Amino acid sequence: MSYTRADIPNLQGKTAVITGANGGLGLATAKAFAAKGAHVVLAVRNQEKAQRAVDEIRGESPQASLELVRLDLGSQDSIRDAAREILDNHEKVDLLINNAGVMALPAGRTSDGFETQFGVNHLGHWSLTALLMPGILAAPAARVVTVTSLARLNGKPVDPQNPHLVGVYERWAAYGQSKLANSHFALGLEQLFESAGVSAMSLRAHPGLSSTDLMDTTREASGGETGGLSEKFTKRFAMTAEKGAMSQIRAAVDPRAKGGELFGPLFGISGPAVRRLELRRPNEEAIRTLWTLSEQETGIAMTVKPNLE
């Protein structure tokens, strides 16, 4: 059955934090949540673009409750500032959508010295989630949705001896590593939630092949190709951002969703958002390795303690 914005329940009273909410999948998600009454925190780096996104959202939903927070996932200092601002303004975080990301960029480093794709796509969201954990656990039934990709299927688990791919960098391999890390992160977080006995859930989503700003940036960096796909193929088969975002939207709000589940397009690269079944068992060793490495690299522990109040 197709899942549409009409299926999204009433979100009045919910606080939703969305990274990268100023374009593409993030903006589509922000529009959907705002239309259903959520207070949406757009956590984004480019504030000028973010203001245009606010205007666009209010063009559809004039009464939208919106808030801008500056967040650069490539800077641990910026992440700490953003998390502090969010928690200062909100006692609880009902929905955290770890959506923002970069794809197939030339070799580079974040301000903290991390390989850019791993640093932004995974370590940035690791730190943000950990720092927002008090607000997540204060919500009655919070959900953390981390956006992965089909590229995870070609990705290799992070090598703790060379997580930043020094001397062996290849942009698509690095992207695959980062998106597999996103999946492993979400699964590991769900295990933490379950072992702590809290009501929060961690889920995964992938958008298939969606035409977004991320695609445009990658085409510019790769001479008109996206992941080995020609621009003609992409234009013909890619879904709109609105359709691609339905997987992460459904993971966030479908009352039937369960922790650890993966939502994605029915036909892999396109189609309605459905619960995706995975035949392979989670790589527990890779998850443990990622956990240890992430804490070491960021200096931030992922602490989940039950709210006993």
C-alpha positions as CSV (number, residue, x, y, z in Angstrom):
1,M,0.0,0.0,0.0
2,S,1.3,3.4,-0.9
3,Y,2.2,5.7,2.0
4,T,1.5,9.4,1.4
5,R,1.5,12.7,3.3
6,A,-2.2,12.1,4.0
7,D,-1.3,9.0,6.1
8,I,0.9,11.1,8.5
9,P,-0.7,11.3,11.9
10,N,-1.3,14.6,13.8
11,L,2.0,15.8,15.1
12,Q,0.8,18.6,17.3
13,G,3.0,19.0,20.3
14,K,5.9,17.1,18.7
15,T,9.4,18.6,18.2
16,A,11.2,17.4,15.1
17,V,14.9,18.1,14.5
18,I,15.9,17.6,10.9
19,T,19.5,18.0,9.7
20,G,19.9,19.3,6.2
21,A,16.3,20.6,6.2
22,N,17.0,23.4,3.8
23,G,16.8,21.3,0.6
24,G,16.0,18.0,-1.0
25,L,14.8,15.2,1.2
26,G,15.2,17.3,4.4
27,L,13.1,20.1,3.1
28,A,10.4,17.7,1.9
29,T,10.4,16.1,5.3
30,A,10.2,19.4,7.0
31,K,7.2,20.4,4.9
32,A,5.4,17.2,5.7
33,F,5.9,17.5,9.4
34,A,5.1,21.2,9.6
35,A,1.8,20.6,7.7
36,K,0.8,18.1,10.4
37,G,1.5,20.5,13.3
38,A,5.0,19.6,14.5
39,H,7.4,22.2,15.6
40,V,10.2,21.7,13.1
41,V,13.8,22.6,13.9
42,L,15.8,23.1,10.7
43,A,19.4,22.3,11.7
44,V,21.4,23.5,8.7
45,R,24.7,25.0,7.8
46,N,23.7,27.5,5.1
47,Q,21.4,29.9,6.9
48,E,20.6,32.0,3.8
49,K,19.3,28.9,2.0
50,A,17.6,27.9,5.2
51,Q,15.6,31.1,5.3
52,R,14.4,30.5,1.8
53,A,13.3,27.0,2.9
54,V,11.4,28.6,5.8
55,D,9.6,30.9,3.3
56,E,8.8,27.9,1.1
57,I,7.4,25.9,3.9
58,R,5.2,28.8,5.1
59,G,4.0,29.2,1.5
60,E,2.4,25.7,1.9
61,S,1.6,25.9,5.6
62,P,1.2,29.5,6.7
63,Q,0.9,28.5,10.4
64,A,4.0,26.3,10.4
65,S,6.0,26.4,13.6
66,L,9.6,26.6,12.5
67,E,13.0,27.3,14.1
68,L,16.4,27.7,12.5
69,V,19.6,26.3,14.2
70,R,23.0,26.7,12.6
71,L,24.6,23.2,12.3
72,D,27.8,22.3,10.4
73,L,28.2,18.5,10.7
74,G,31.8,18.9,9.6
75,S,32.6,20.7,12.9
76,Q,32.3,19.1,16.3
77,D,32.3,22.6,17.9
78,S,29.3,23.6,15.7
79,I,27.5,20.3,16.6
80,R,28.0,21.0,20.3
81,D,26.7,24.6,20.0
82,A,23.7,23.4,18.0
83,A,22.8,20.6,20.4
84,R,23.1,23.0,23.4
85,E,20.8,25.5,21.7
86,I,18.2,22.9,20.9
87,L,18.2,21.5,24.4
88,D,18.1,25.0,25.9
89,N,14.9,25.7,23.9
90,H,13.2,22.3,24.1
91,E,12.8,19.8,27.0
92,K,12.2,17.0,24.6
93,V,13.1,15.9,21.0
94,D,10.4,13.6,19.7
95,L,11.8,13.1,16.2
96,L,15.5,13.3,15.1
97,I,16.0,12.9,11.4
98,N,19.7,12.3,10.6
99,N,19.2,13.3,7.0
100,A,22.0,15.6,5.9
101,G,25.0,14.3,4.0
102,V,27.6,14.7,1.3
103,M,28.2,12.3,-1.6
104,A,31.2,11.2,-3.6
105,L,33.2,14.3,-3.0
106,P,36.9,14.6,-3.9
107,A,39.3,13.7,-1.0
108,G,39.0,16.3,1.8
109,R,39.0,16.7,5.6
110,T,36.5,18.2,8.0
111,S,37.7,20.9,10.4
112,D,38.4,18.2,12.9
113,G,40.6,16.2,10.5
114,F,38.1,13.5,9.6
115,E,37.7,12.2,6.1
116,T,34.8,14.4,4.9
117,Q,32.2,11.8,4.0
118,F,32.7,9.7,7.1
119,G,33.1,12.8,9.2
120,V,29.9,14.5,8.0
121,N,27.6,11.6,7.2
122,H,28.4,9.4,10.3
123,L,30.6,11.1,12.9
124,G,28.6,14.4,12.7
125,H,25.3,12.6,13.3
126,W,26.9,10.4,16.0
127,S,27.8,13.4,18.0
128,L,24.5,15.2,17.4
129,T,22.5,12.2,18.5
130,A,24.6,11.6,21.6
131,L,24.4,15.2,22.6
132,L,20.7,15.4,22.1
133,M,20.1,12.1,24.0
134,P,18.7,13.8,27.1
135,G,15.9,15.4,25.0
136,I,15.3,12.2,23.1
137,L,14.9,10.2,26.3
138,A,12.7,12.8,27.8
139,A,10.1,12.3,25.0
140,P,7.4,9.7,25.5
141,A,8.3,7.7,22.5
142,A,11.0,9.3,20.5
143,R,12.3,8.1,17.2
144,V,15.7,8.6,15.6
145,V,15.7,8.0,11.9
146,T,19.1,7.8,10.2
147,V,19.2,8.0,6.4
148,T,21.4,5.5,4.6
149,S,21.6,4.6,1.0
150,L,21.7,1.7,-1.5
151,A,25.4,2.5,-1.6
152,R,25.7,0.8,1.7
153,L,25.4,-2.5,-0.1
154,N,28.8,-1.8,-1.8
155,G,30.3,-0.2,1.3
156,K,32.9,-1.9,3.5
157,P,32.8,-1.7,7.3
158,V,35.1,1.0,8.6
159,D,38.7,-0.1,9.2
160,P,39.7,1.0,12.6
161,Q,43.3,1.1,11.5
162,N,42.5,3.5,8.7
163,P,39.0,5.0,9.1
164,H,39.8,8.1,7.1
165,L,41.2,6.1,4.1
166,V,44.6,7.7,4.1
167,G,46.4,6.7,0.9
168,V,43.5,4.6,-0.4
169,Y,40.8,7.2,-0.9
170,E,38.2,6.6,-3.7
171,R,35.2,8.8,-3.5
172,W,32.5,6.2,-4.1
173,A,34.1,3.7,-1.8
174,A,34.3,6.4,0.9
175,Y,30.6,7.2,0.3
176,G,29.7,3.5,0.6
177,Q,31.6,3.2,3.8
178,S,29.8,6.2,5.3
179,K,26.4,5.0,4.4
180,L,27.1,1.5,5.7
181,A,28.2,3.2,8.9
182,N,24.8,5.0,9.0
183,S,23.1,1.7,8.8
184,H,25.3,0.1,11.5
185,F,24.9,3.2,13.7
186,A,21.1,3.0,13.6
187,L,21.2,-0.7,14.4
188,G,23.6,-0.2,17.2
189,L,21.5,2.6,18.6
190,E,18.4,0.4,18.6
191,Q,20.3,-2.2,20.5
192,L,21.2,0.4,23.1
193,F,17.6,1.6,23.4
194,E,16.4,-2.0,23.8
195,S,19.0,-3.0,26.4
196,A,18.2,0.2,28.4
197,G,14.5,-0.6,28.3
198,V,13.5,2.9,27.0
199,S,10.6,3.7,24.7
200,A,12.8,5.5,22.1
201,M,13.4,3.7,18.8
202,S,16.1,3.9,16.1
203,L,15.1,3.2,12.5
204,R,16.7,3.4,9.1
205,A,15.5,4.8,5.7
206,H,16.9,5.1,2.2
207,P,15.5,7.2,-0.6
208,G,16.3,5.0,-3.5
209,L,17.2,7.2,-6.6
210,S,15.9,10.6,-5.8
211,S,16.6,13.9,-7.7
212,T,17.9,16.2,-5.0
213,D,20.5,18.9,-4.4
214,L,22.9,16.2,-3.4
215,M,22.6,14.6,-6.8
216,D,23.3,18.0,-8.5
217,T,26.4,18.6,-6.4
218,T,27.7,15.1,-7.2
219,R,27.1,15.6,-10.9
220,E,29.1,18.8,-10.8
221,A,32.0,17.0,-9.1
222,S,31.9,13.9,-11.4
223,G,31.4,15.3,-14.8
224,G,27.7,14.6,-15.2
225,E,27.5,11.2,-13.6
226,T,26.0,10.1,-10.4
227,G,27.3,6.8,-9.0
228,G,28.1,5.5,-12.4
229,L,24.6,6.3,-13.6
230,S,24.3,8.6,-16.6
231,E,22.4,11.9,-16.3
232,K,19.9,10.6,-18.8
233,F,19.2,7.5,-16.6
234,T,18.9,9.6,-13.5
235,K,16.5,12.0,-15.1
236,R,14.3,9.2,-16.4
237,F,14.1,7.0,-13.3
238,A,14.8,9.3,-10.3
239,M,11.9,10.1,-8.0
240,T,11.2,13.6,-6.8
241,A,12.5,14.6,-3.4
242,E,9.0,14.6,-2.1
243,K,8.5,10.9,-3.1
244,G,12.0,9.9,-2.0
245,A,11.5,11.4,1.4
246,M,8.5,9.3,2.2
247,S,10.7,6.5,3.4
248,Q,12.2,8.5,6.2
249,I,8.9,10.2,6.9
250,R,7.2,6.8,7.3
251,A,10.0,5.5,9.5
252,A,9.5,8.5,11.7
253,V,5.7,8.5,12.1
254,D,4.1,5.2,11.1
255,P,2.7,3.8,14.3
256,R,3.3,0.2,13.1
257,A,7.0,0.8,12.6
258,K,9.4,-1.0,14.9
259,G,12.9,-0.2,16.1
260,G,15.7,-1.4,13.8
261,E,13.5,-1.6,10.7
262,L,14.5,-0.2,7.3
263,F,12.2,1.7,5.0
264,G,12.8,2.3,1.4
265,P,11.2,2.3,-2.1
266,L,9.3,-0.8,-3.1
267,F,11.4,-1.4,-6.3
268,G,14.7,-0.5,-4.7
269,I,15.4,2.7,-6.6
270,S,11.8,3.9,-6.8
271,G,8.3,3.2,-5.8
272,P,6.2,3.7,-2.6
273,A,7.9,3.7,0.8
274,V,7.6,0.2,2.3
275,R,9.2,-1.8,5.1
276,R,12.3,-3.5,3.5
277,L,13.2,-7.0,4.6
278,E,16.9,-7.8,4.8
279,L,18.2,-11.3,4.4
280,R,21.6,-10.7,5.8
281,R,22.0,-10.6,9.6
282,P,23.6,-7.5,11.1
283,N,27.4,-7.5,11.3
284,E,27.7,-7.3,15.1
285,E,31.4,-7.1,15.0
286,A,31.3,-4.2,12.6
287,I,28.8,-2.4,14.8
288,R,30.9,-2.8,17.9
289,T,34.0,-1.6,16.0
290,L,32.1,1.4,14.7
291,W,30.9,2.2,18.3
292,T,34.4,2.1,19.8
293,L,35.9,4.1,16.9
294,S,33.2,6.8,17.0
295,E,33.7,7.4,20.7
296,Q,37.4,7.6,20.3
297,E,37.3,9.9,17.3
298,T,34.7,12.4,18.7
299,G,35.4,12.0,22.4
300,I,31.6,11.7,22.9
301,A,30.0,8.6,24.4
302,M,26.6,7.4,23.4
303,T,24.9,7.2,26.8
304,V,21.4,5.9,27.1
305,K,19.9,5.9,30.6
306,P,16.3,5.3,31.4
307,N,14.3,8.4,32.5
308,L,13.1,7.3,35.9
309,E,11.0,10.4,36.6
